[in-house]
């Protein structure tokens, strides 16, 4: 293996080609989606940051995410709000919003910058591990275009994930120098000596502590950094135990201070329950954690989409694929450890994946949880390709610097990862587009919206859950209250017929003859929001804010008809009813029309409406 020791070139010039290569990959993979705007959680963060001041207390108040209430009122679920302690991340995001004049495209550009910084930090750590800038660039490129990272990069709300990863990688790089971990870890031959980094300087310790403190201020999973340093010291460091003890003491003080500050700032807020987090006392805890770990491995190394809700459920219903795929990946890592010397290098980066995943395993499945673990995956894959190249050159020294044995899998990897990255980007763009279309219909097609109006959504797609704050931003109207009368049975919208009828001036009937409400994934979500022990029975009546709900017809598969009794007339001037169908996402209904005698023959006037006007409430969909 050729090591980079050219003394006649500056460090900056030696990293110029890798930096430009990784930057090109980041732009090719993600720049085309920089116009997708804000989506879901982004609207809440935007609103809170715009109102927040610059003090620590103001930033802590902005670190919250209303789940039920605040962004949407759900008659079937209690008020729920997630609170976080991420003051530095929200300070940086507020600075970014201010710099780009509160324009979403500017935030997307900042996300690309953070992602490039993370990818370059991955490349640097890969260089420390492999000893070649060529394969370090490969590691950074893998990280840059990994399909699982699309969500973290293209969703502004996930900038906290990018920030904590960058500061975590800085902490590891500084500690690598301080604790004198060997460089490179792998010489691709068992007889090659290990070269110490010549660490021990106190400045590296200061850098480690500052980077760790910054990471703690960005996201909760930063607490794994001391564990990563400990496992690295145990596997890689053989000297300077006294110096490492000083580092452990300082990291312990920072960790304790973080938990004290977090507890005081959040006033001892408990961790949320389902669907956000599966508690250790939950009967499904062990199965969920193990299943998510296997699913995450498949997502990291197999490029399989990691989806919330039904993703893990699908794999748990196909145990051969889930456990067989995870076992194959672990076997591959064991083979790599057997072939690479010293083996503890493979052990460290494999442990990186497990340790960085650990605090997120009880949390709902999402692709952005793979961002920090993806560092270990990128370095290991680059190391495996470097091993192939080394062995090929050893067998035939006259071959090119990048032999076919390594070039072919590298090209295949680039083609598969790049294609899936673009495909994931299109899916993300489609979800954004759906929310944009719904908000456009509400804001521009129908009666004008005024301050303090109430918006009632029938068949709202779950992917447009944050429609109300999005409408506020689109119209400039504030203090709007959004009520979800029914979610569409499918997360993307209605796939079957629906019937809405005004039974009296204050009574509304919503029914479906297709897929039932509160069945399948939507039923599981409703049960999780209510603590798991929840069911809707025919004839059941529930009181809510401005209306009561009666379950008119229900089956074991879900609810077929709901009746809503409002405390005011349906045609009240501040009431807006929006119906989602197979053809329209949010068609405003005209509640001033009299109830029809026979609705079965009514044309689909709501879906056919093209001009910005209201439609009748008696449409058959």
Residue, then its C-alpha position, 0 to 999 in steps of 0.5 A: x500500500x502506498x502511503x501519502x508522504x510527499x513533503x514537497x506539497x502542502x497539506x491543503x494541496x494534497x487534499x484539494x483533489x479529494x475535496x473537489x471530488x467529494x464536493x462534486x458528488x455531493x452536488x450531483x446527488x443532492x443539489x437538484x432537490x434544493x428547491x423543495x422548500x420546507x416540509x413537515x417538521x420544517x414548518x414548526x421549526x421555522x415558526x419557532x425560530x422566527x419567533x425566538x430570540x437569541x438567548x439560551x432560554x429562547x433557543x430552548x423554547x424553540x427546540x420543540x415539536x408539536x405532534x398533536x395540537x399546535x400543528x393539528x388537532x386530532x379528536x382521537x389522540x391526546x395533546x403531545x409535544x416533543x421537547x429537545x435540548x439542542x441549543x447550539x443546533x437551533x442557534x446555528x439554524x437561526x443564524x443560517x435562516x437569518x443569513x439567507x433571509x429566511x428563504x428555504x433554498x438557503x437552508x438547503x444550501x447550508x445542508x449541502x455544506x454540512x454534508x460536504x464537511x461530514x463527508x470530508x471528515x469521513x475521508x480524513x478518518x478513512x485516510x488515518x485508517x487506510x493510509x491512502x488518499x485515494x481510498x479515503x476519497x472513496x470512503x468520502x464519496x460513499x458517504x456522500x451518495x449513500x441512499x440512506x442519507x438523502x433524508x438527512x441531507x434534503x430535509x432541513x429539520x435533519x440539519x441537527x443530524x449533520x451537525x452532531x455528526x460533524x462535531x463527533x467526527x472532529x472529536x474522534x479526529x482530535x482524540x486520535x492525535x491525542x491518544x496516539x492511535x496508530x496511523x494507518x490502522x491497516x497496512x494490508x499486510x500483517x508484517x507492516x509496522x504500525x506508525x504512531x501519530x505522535x499525539x499527546x499534545x494538550x491542544x488535541x485534548x482541548x479540541x476533543x472536549x470542545x467538539x464533544x461539547x458542541x455535539x452535545x448541544x446539537x443532538x442527543x445521540x452525541x452521548x455515544x462519543x465517549x463510548x466510541x473513544x473508550x472502545x477506540x482506546x481499548x482496541x487501538x491505543x497501547x500507551x499514555x494511559x495517564x493522559x487518557x484518564x485525564x480525557x475520560x475525566x473531562x468527558x465525564x464532567x461534560x456529560x454530567x453537565x449536559x444532563x444537568x442542563x438538559x434536565x433543568x431546561x426541559x424541567x425533567x421532561x420524560x422521554x416520549x412513548x409510542x410511536x416515537x419511542x418503544x420503552x424498555x418495559x414494552x413487551x415488544x421492546x427486545x423484538x423491536x430493538x433487535x429487529x431495528x438493528x438488523x433492519x439498519x444493517x440491511x439499510x446501511x450495507x444493502x441500500x434498502x430504504x429504511x422507512x417509518x411505520x411499515x418498513x420494519x413491519x414488512x421485514x419482521x413478517x419476512x424473517x428469513x430476509x431480515x435475519x438472513x440479510x443481517x447474518x450475511x452482513x455480519x459474516x462479511x464483516x467477520x471475513x474482512x476482519x480475518x483478511x485485514x491486519x490488524x483486526x482491531x481496525x475492523x473491530x473499531x469501525x464495526x463497533x462504531x456502527x453498533x455504538x452509534x446505533x444503540x441509543x436510536x434502536x428504541x426510536x421509530x425507524x427512519x433513514x436519518x438515524x443511519x447518518x452517524x453509523x454510516x461513517x463506519x460503513x463507508x470506512x469499512x467498504x473503502x477498506x475492503x476495496x483497498x484490500x482487493x486492490x492490494x492483493x491484486x497488485x501483490x499477485x501481479x505487480x505490473x498491473x495498474x494502480x487501480x486493478x480490475x479486481x477493485x475497479x469493477x466492484x467500485x464502479x458497481x457500487x457507484x452505479x447502484x448507490x448513485x441510482x438509489x440515491x437519485x430514486x430516494x431523492x425523487x420519492x422525497x421530492x414527490x412527498x414535498x410536492x404532495x404537501x405543496x399541492x395541498x397547501x396551494x389548493x387550501x390557500x388559493x382555491x376556495x374562500x379567503x382565509x382570515x386570521x383565527x379561522x378553523x380548517x377542517x380536513x377530511x381524508x388528509x394524507x399523513x405526509x401533509x400532516x403539517x398543512x396548517x402551519x404551511x398554510x399560515x406561511x403561504x397566506x400570511x394568516x396566523x392563529x389558524x387551527x387545523x382539525x383532522x376529521x379523518x386521515x386518508x387510509x393510505x399515507x399518500x391520499x385516498x385510493x377508494x371512494x368516500x362520501x360526505x353529507x351534511x345531515x343537518x346545519x350542525x351535523x356532518x357524515x363522513x363515510x367510505x366504501x373502500x379501505x376503512x378509516x383507522x385500519x392497517x398502519x393508520x390504526x396502529x398509529x392511532x393506537x400508539x398515540x393512545x398508549x396501545x390500548x385503544x379501539x373504536x367501537x360502533x356506537x361509541x361517542x366522544x366529545x372534543x373541542x368544537x364537535x362530538x364524534x360518533x362511530x356510526x359504522x365499524x368493522x374489525x378492519x376499521x371505521x366505515x362511517x363517522x358522524x360529527x356534531x358541531x357546536x356551531x353551524x357548518x357554514x359559519x364564516x370562520x369554518x373551512x372544510x377541505x375534502x381529499x379525494x382520488x382527484x383532489x387533495x383539499x377541495x373546499x366544500x360549500x356547507x351552505x348547500x342544502x342536503x341532497x335527496x339522493x347523493x349516489x347519482x351526484x357528479x364528482x363536482x368537487x374533483x372536477x372544479x378547476x376555478x378557485x371556488x368552493x364546491x358542494x358538500x354532497x360530492x360522491x368520491 
